[in-house]
Amino acid sequence: MSKLNLEWKRREGGDGRTKRDYLDIIVDDQPLSEVIGGDVVSCLGWFVPEENAKAVHRLLLEEVADLPNNRCSLYVCPECGDLGCGAVSLAIEQTGDKVIWRDFGYENNYESVVHTEGYKELGPFIFDRSEYVRAIKKAL
């Protein structure tokens, strides 16, 4: 079983970039932002409270996914969070007392393609459901 945690991280501002404090997603002691790379922030902890709550509920499978084919955004544009800018996404599945993160990719909300290049080695991650819920709810 993988272990999930959330930790505050800062995207530095300057040169046209907005400073953002966000909750980074840590799986098995490895920040996913470092694995993914690029200029993205997680969907947790930095946006308006209503959108943060929606992101939490999507990750808990309590709200409809925000991308086609029942996929959820995980890392988004650090300036605006708009899915049109592109997002690192995944499929989330609950099976009994387990939650599975699988099929990572990069996509937007106006094309029907998920780019999996560079993400095929990421996951799947299997979490104990009760520990998963506890970790994700920390974002509220």
WOQUIPE-V501409 format. One record per pair of residues at least 4 apart in sequence whose ideal C-beta (glycine too) atoms are under 8 Angstrom apart, sorted by the first residue. I is the first residue (numbers start at 1). J is the second residue. Records with the same first field share a line. If there is no record, write none. Layout:
I: J / J
This chain:
1: 98 / 126 / 127 / 128
2: 27 / 28 / 125 / 126 / 127
3: 27 / 28 / 29 / 127 / 131
4: 25 / 26 / 27 / 125 / 127 / 131 / 132 / 135 / 136
5: 26 / 135
6: 23 / 24 / 25 / 26 / 44 / 45 / 135 / 136 / 138 / 139
7: 23 / 24 / 26 / 31
8: 21 / 22 / 23 / 24 / 45
9: 21 / 22 / 23 / 24 / 31 / 33 / 41
10: 19 / 20 / 21
11: 17 / 18 / 19 / 20 / 21 / 22 / 39 / 41 / 78
12: 17 / 19
13: 17 / 18 / 19 / 20
14: 19
17: 39 / 78 / 79
18: 78 / 79
20: 41 / 46 / 78
21: 45 / 46
22: 41 / 42 / 44 / 45 / 46 / 78
23: 42 / 44 / 45 / 46 / 138 / 139
24: 31 / 32 / 33 / 42
25: 31 / 32 / 33 / 42 / 44 / 74
26: 30 / 31 / 32
27: 32 / 125
28: 125
30: 34 / 35
31: 35
32: 36 / 42 / 74 / 75 / 122
33: 37 / 40 / 41 / 42 / 75
35: 122
36: 40 / 75 / 88 / 119 / 122
39: 78
40: 75 / 76 / 77 / 78 / 87 / 88
41: 46 / 75 / 76 / 78
42: 46 / 74 / 75 / 76
43: 47 / 55 / 58 / 59 / 73 / 74 / 75 / 76 / 81 / 87
44: 52 / 55 / 56 / 59 / 139
45: 52 / 139
46: 52
47: 51 / 52 / 55 / 81
48: 52
49: 53
50: 54
51: 55 / 81
52: 56 / 139 / 140
53: 57 / 140
54: 58 / 63 / 66
55: 59 / 73 / 139
56: 60 / 136 / 137 / 139 / 140
57: 62 / 63
58: 62 / 63 / 64 / 65 / 66 / 72 / 73
59: 72 / 74 / 92 / 136
60: 133 / 136 / 137
61: 92 / 94 / 99
65: 70 / 71 / 72 / 92
66: 72 / 73 / 83 / 109
67: 71 / 72 / 73 / 83 / 87 / 89 / 107 / 109
68: 109 / 112
69: 91 / 114
70: 91
71: 89 / 90 / 91 / 103 / 105 / 107 / 114
72: 89 / 90 / 91 / 92
73: 83 / 87 / 88 / 89
74: 87 / 88 / 89 / 90 / 104
75: 87 / 88
76: 81 / 82 / 83 / 85 / 87 / 88
77: 81 / 82 / 85 / 86 / 87
79: 85
80: 85
83: 87 / 108 / 109
84: 108 / 109 / 110
85: 108
86: 106 / 107 / 108
87: 106 / 107 / 108
88: 104 / 105 / 106 / 119
89: 104 / 105 / 106 / 107 / 114
90: 101 / 102 / 103 / 104 / 105 / 123
91: 101 / 102 / 103
92: 99 / 100 / 101
93: 99 / 100 / 102
94: 98 / 99 / 100 / 129
95: 100
96: 129
97: 128 / 129 / 130
98: 126 / 127 / 128 / 129
99: 126 / 127 / 128 / 129 / 132
100: 124 / 125 / 126 / 127
101: 123 / 124 / 125 / 127
102: 123 / 124 / 125
103: 114 / 116 / 123 / 124
104: 116 / 119 / 122 / 123
105: 114 / 115 / 116 / 119
106: 114 / 115 / 116 / 118 / 119
107: 111 / 113 / 114 / 115
115: 119
116: 120
127: 131 / 132 / 135
128: 132
129: 133
130: 134
131: 135
132: 136
133: 137
134: 138
